[in-house]
Amino acid sequence: MKKHFFIAFTGIILGVFIGYYMLISEQKTPDTIVLIGTGILGIVIAYSNVYLSAILDHKVPWKKHEGTRLLTGITMHLVITFLLSILGYYVYALINGQQVTITNQLELVFIKLSILLCILSIIYQVVYFAFYSYNSYVHLQIATITLERKQYEYQLNALKSQLGPHFLFNGLNTISSLIHKDVSKANLFIRKLALMYNYTLKSYHTKHVSLEEEIAFVESYNFLLETRFDKRYSCEIAITSEVLRTKIPPLTLQMLVENAVKHNVMSTSEPLKVTITNDEAYIYVENNITEVPHKVHSLKIGLRNINQRYLLLFKKGITITNGSNFRVKLPIVA
């Protein structure tokens, strides 16, 4: 409502101003009916220019074609306003019984009106661009804050998975059993566990890490799993050196490995085998499917969390294939 009131009010002011200027310049005294007519004409011109701006914003966006958009805007607004003004002048002359031809009155009217409308069109485009830029900046700031908030939310969910009591309980149990069997391995297990928690805590405020850092983290996690499950679990990582510097959301690979462990029963006769490989465009995390555990406690942060983070950060989603093997395809982001 406020928008339409502002457009109408501005149109009336400009219409009356143009009409008054044209009549006074021809030494004619404007009456009330003429001023009302110019006000109505101003409203028509104002709405025409507003809708024209919306069309130009869509066809010739400011972000991609600033100069072209500015020049096109000035030209189109000048033409539309000029034609409507001349139409209004013709109607005025017709009502007053005047004979208007191109060779007499209109020649001077064209010149005066063209100069005035050209100035107004330039002013309008500059002001419109200023408001458009400010509005775009505000929306960009809001979008950035929203993105960061969602990112922290997803990171927090991933962090909860690693700091959960169940994971820590299993780790402490493994340490307890190793102390009496292999002290050096128990010390190594504690160091790997500490490295995991250190990486997890540091990654909370990080949107993405290098694939090399994530793989180093997964290798520590694999050591914990292989120590705990022995021959019932194995993980092979075969990533080419060309993609080690690419980006990946932190904890992504670890969450996929954890997801495989959580949703499969492992045994010596049917061990769980996880492979992490890549090609030029994707990283593949794949595991064989064994018997499904009877009780699986899920925090509902796994695959959906990973997909949401990829979409949020890189505008690319993950692909899941569930056949003879379970495979997740992650897009490589430079």
Secondary structure by P-SEA (a helix, b strand, c coil): caaaaaaaaaaaaaaaaaaaaaaaaacccccaaaaaaaaaaaaaaaaaaaaaaaaaaaaccccccaaaaaaaaaaaaaaaaaaaaaaaaaaaaaaaccccccccaaaaaaaaaaaaaaaaaaaaaaaaaaaaaaaaaaaaaaaaaaaaaaaaaaaaaaaaaaacaaaaaaaaaaaaaaaaccaaaaaaaaaaaaaaaaaaaaacccccccaaaaaaaaaaaaaaaaaaccccbbbbbbbcccccccccccaaaaaaaaaaaaaccccccbbbbbbbbccccbbbbbbbbcccccccccccccaaaaaaaaaacccbbbbbbbccbbbbbbbbcc
